[in-house]
Amino acid sequence: MSANATETDRTAFTLHPPRRPYIKAIKEALKVPVLANGDIRSLAEAHACLEATGADGVLSAEPLLSNPALFSDPPAYAPPSDGHAPIPLDGVAAVDLMVEYFDICRAYSTPFSYIRGHVWKLVGHWMSEFTDLRDEFVVFKHPVDLDGLTAWGEKMRARIEDLEKTTGRRRPIPKKSERALAREAAEEAKRAAVEEAKREEDALRGTFDV
């Protein structure tokens, strides 16, 4: 964060629209750029936040991991028509973005721990139903097999398309509780962090040995 900018709206206390008058007051009192952050799940919500607060910009972290096309204008994907929140994406939208992400990773070397974390954010909600695909995914290891991951993603796409065709359903029905899923996600993130730290340590050791 630049020393010439002030960031507000990061915590739950300032997260929701009723708090935005406070952000507006901060913006009016300061001469430096002010950025609002938190609970921005669509381009429309970003515009609404800017209009209500007068902030110079908005920040988004977790929602962008679940929908990298969050700020596409016009929207890359229509919002859910069944009343669900815009994140996570329904239908095959998240799979489309994931496969595109794999193509980017081919062009730019990306640690597998990063890829694994992004995949969980993009399609983890579908893996909560397709537990066999989840089991296949956790078998992937470093070094990354992008062709194998792409084939795995296409398998998930076909499964979702068949589900929508036969049932009309575009959202997963988790086979595990939210608590169990959250615990698994936390364990996966911890494992990825440990593996990445070990690789960095090995790389440094190799540098100093030379």
C-alpha positions as CSV (number, residue, x, y, z in Angstrom):
1,M,0.0,0.0,0.0
2,S,1.4,3.4,-1.0
3,A,2.2,5.9,1.8
4,N,0.1,8.3,-0.3
5,A,-3.1,6.4,-0.1
6,T,-5.5,5.5,2.7
7,E,-7.3,2.2,2.7
8,T,-10.7,1.8,4.5
9,D,-13.5,-0.7,4.7
10,R,-11.2,-3.7,5.3
11,T,-12.9,-5.2,8.4
12,A,-16.4,-6.5,9.0
13,F,-17.1,-3.3,11.0
14,T,-16.8,-1.2,7.9
15,L,-17.8,-3.8,5.4
16,H,-21.4,-3.2,4.7
17,P,-23.3,-0.4,3.0
18,P,-24.5,1.2,6.3
19,R,-20.9,2.0,7.1
20,R,-20.2,3.7,3.8
21,P,-21.1,7.2,5.1
22,Y,-18.1,6.9,7.3
23,I,-15.9,6.1,4.4
24,K,-17.4,9.1,2.5
25,A,-16.6,11.3,5.5
26,I,-13.0,10.0,5.6
27,K,-12.6,10.7,1.8
28,E,-14.0,14.2,2.2
29,A,-11.6,14.9,5.1
30,L,-8.4,13.7,3.4
31,K,-6.4,15.0,0.4
32,V,-4.8,11.6,-0.4
33,P,-6.5,8.9,-2.5
34,V,-8.8,6.6,-0.5
35,L,-9.5,3.0,-1.4
36,A,-12.5,1.1,-0.2
37,N,-12.1,-2.7,0.3
38,G,-14.4,-5.5,1.3
39,D,-17.3,-7.6,0.1
40,I,-17.1,-6.4,-3.5
41,R,-18.6,-9.4,-5.4
42,S,-19.5,-7.8,-8.7
43,L,-18.8,-4.9,-11.0
44,A,-22.2,-3.4,-10.0
45,E,-21.2,-3.6,-6.3
46,A,-18.0,-1.8,-7.1
47,H,-19.8,1.0,-8.8
48,A,-22.3,1.3,-6.0
49,C,-19.5,1.5,-3.4
50,L,-17.7,4.2,-5.4
51,E,-20.8,6.2,-5.8
52,A,-21.8,5.9,-2.2
53,T,-18.3,6.7,-0.7
54,G,-16.6,8.9,-3.3
55,A,-13.6,6.7,-2.9
56,D,-10.9,6.7,-5.6
57,G,-11.0,3.0,-6.1
58,V,-12.0,-0.4,-4.6
59,L,-10.0,-3.4,-3.7
60,S,-10.9,-7.0,-3.9
61,A,-9.1,-10.2,-2.9
62,E,-11.0,-13.3,-2.1
63,P,-13.9,-12.6,-4.6
64,L,-11.3,-12.2,-7.4
65,L,-9.8,-15.6,-6.6
66,S,-13.3,-17.1,-7.0
67,N,-14.1,-15.1,-10.1
68,P,-11.1,-13.5,-11.9
69,A,-13.5,-12.0,-14.4
70,L,-15.2,-10.1,-11.5
71,F,-14.6,-6.6,-13.0
72,S,-15.2,-7.5,-16.7
73,D,-17.2,-4.9,-18.5
74,P,-19.5,-6.0,-19.9
75,P,-19.7,-9.0,-17.5
76,A,-18.1,-12.1,-18.8
77,Y,-20.8,-14.2,-17.2
78,A,-24.4,-13.5,-16.4
79,P,-25.3,-13.4,-12.6
80,P,-27.1,-16.4,-11.2
81,S,-30.8,-16.4,-12.1
82,D,-31.8,-18.4,-9.0
83,G,-31.1,-15.9,-6.3
84,H,-27.7,-17.2,-5.3
85,A,-24.9,-14.9,-4.5
86,P,-22.6,-14.1,-7.5
87,I,-19.7,-16.0,-5.9
88,P,-18.9,-18.8,-6.4
89,L,-19.8,-18.9,-10.1
90,D,-22.5,-21.4,-11.2
91,G,-22.6,-23.7,-14.1
92,V,-19.3,-24.2,-16.1
93,A,-18.2,-20.6,-15.8
94,A,-15.6,-21.3,-13.1
95,V,-14.2,-24.3,-15.2
96,D,-13.9,-22.0,-18.2
97,L,-11.8,-19.6,-16.1
98,M,-9.7,-22.4,-14.6
99,V,-8.8,-23.9,-18.0
100,E,-7.9,-20.4,-19.2
101,Y,-5.7,-20.0,-16.1
102,F,-3.9,-23.3,-17.0
103,D,-3.1,-21.8,-20.4
104,I,-1.6,-18.7,-18.7
105,C,0.5,-21.0,-16.4
106,R,1.9,-22.6,-19.5
107,A,3.2,-19.2,-20.6
108,Y,4.4,-18.1,-17.2
109,S,6.1,-20.5,-14.8
110,T,3.8,-20.8,-11.8
111,P,4.5,-22.8,-8.6
112,F,2.1,-25.7,-8.2
113,S,1.2,-24.5,-4.7
114,Y,-0.3,-21.3,-6.2
115,I,-2.1,-23.3,-8.9
116,R,-3.6,-25.6,-6.3
117,G,-4.8,-22.7,-4.2
118,H,-6.5,-21.0,-7.2
119,V,-8.2,-24.2,-8.3
120,W,-9.7,-24.7,-4.9
121,K,-11.0,-21.1,-5.0
122,L,-12.4,-21.5,-8.5
123,V,-14.0,-24.9,-8.4
124,G,-13.8,-26.1,-4.8
125,H,-17.6,-25.8,-4.5
126,W,-18.0,-28.3,-7.3
127,M,-15.5,-30.7,-5.8
128,S,-17.7,-30.7,-2.7
129,E,-20.2,-32.7,-4.8
130,F,-17.9,-34.4,-7.2
131,T,-15.8,-36.0,-4.5
132,D,-14.2,-38.4,-7.0
133,L,-12.8,-35.4,-8.9
134,R,-11.6,-33.9,-5.7
135,D,-9.8,-37.1,-4.9
136,E,-8.2,-37.1,-8.4
137,F,-7.1,-33.5,-7.9
138,V,-5.4,-34.0,-4.6
139,V,-3.2,-36.6,-6.3
140,F,-1.6,-34.0,-8.5
141,K,1.9,-33.1,-7.2
142,H,4.9,-30.9,-8.1
143,P,6.1,-30.7,-10.8
144,V,2.9,-29.5,-12.2
145,D,1.2,-31.5,-15.0
146,L,-0.8,-28.8,-16.8
147,D,-2.0,-31.2,-19.5
148,G,-3.3,-33.6,-16.9
149,L,-5.0,-30.7,-15.0
150,T,-6.6,-29.5,-18.2
151,A,-8.0,-32.9,-18.9
152,W,-9.2,-33.1,-15.4
153,G,-10.9,-29.7,-15.8
154,E,-12.6,-30.9,-19.0
155,K,-13.9,-33.9,-17.2
156,M,-15.5,-31.6,-14.6
157,R,-17.0,-29.4,-17.4
158,A,-18.6,-32.5,-19.0
159,R,-20.0,-33.5,-15.6
160,I,-21.5,-30.1,-14.9
161,E,-23.0,-29.8,-18.4
162,D,-24.6,-33.3,-18.0
163,L,-26.0,-32.3,-14.6
164,E,-27.5,-29.1,-16.0
165,K,-28.9,-31.0,-19.0
166,T,-30.5,-33.7,-16.9
167,T,-31.6,-31.8,-13.8
168,G,-31.4,-28.1,-14.7
169,R,-29.2,-27.6,-11.7
170,R,-26.3,-25.2,-12.0
171,R,-25.2,-25.3,-8.3
172,P,-23.5,-28.2,-6.5
173,I,-25.0,-30.0,-3.6
174,P,-22.1,-30.6,-1.1
175,K,-21.7,-34.1,0.2
176,K,-19.9,-32.8,3.3
177,S,-20.8,-30.2,5.9
178,E,-19.5,-26.6,5.5
179,R,-17.4,-27.1,8.5
180,A,-15.8,-30.2,7.1
181,L,-15.2,-28.5,3.8
182,A,-13.6,-25.5,5.5
183,R,-11.4,-27.8,7.5
184,E,-10.2,-29.6,4.4
185,A,-9.5,-26.3,2.6
186,A,-7.5,-25.0,5.6
187,E,-5.5,-28.3,5.7
188,E,-4.9,-28.0,1.9
189,A,-3.7,-24.4,2.2
190,K,-1.4,-25.4,5.1
191,R,0.1,-28.2,3.2
192,A,0.7,-26.0,0.1
193,A,2.4,-23.4,2.3
194,V,4.7,-26.0,3.9
195,E,5.6,-27.4,0.5
196,E,6.3,-24.0,-0.9
197,A,8.5,-23.1,2.1
198,K,10.5,-26.3,1.6
199,R,11.1,-25.6,-2.1
200,E,12.3,-22.1,-1.3
201,E,14.6,-23.4,1.4
202,D,16.0,-26.0,-1.0
203,A,16.5,-23.3,-3.7
204,L,18.4,-21.1,-1.2
205,R,20.5,-24.0,0.0
206,G,21.4,-24.7,-3.6
207,T,22.3,-21.1,-4.2
208,F,24.6,-20.9,-1.2
209,D,26.2,-24.3,-2.0
210,V,27.3,-22.9,-5.4
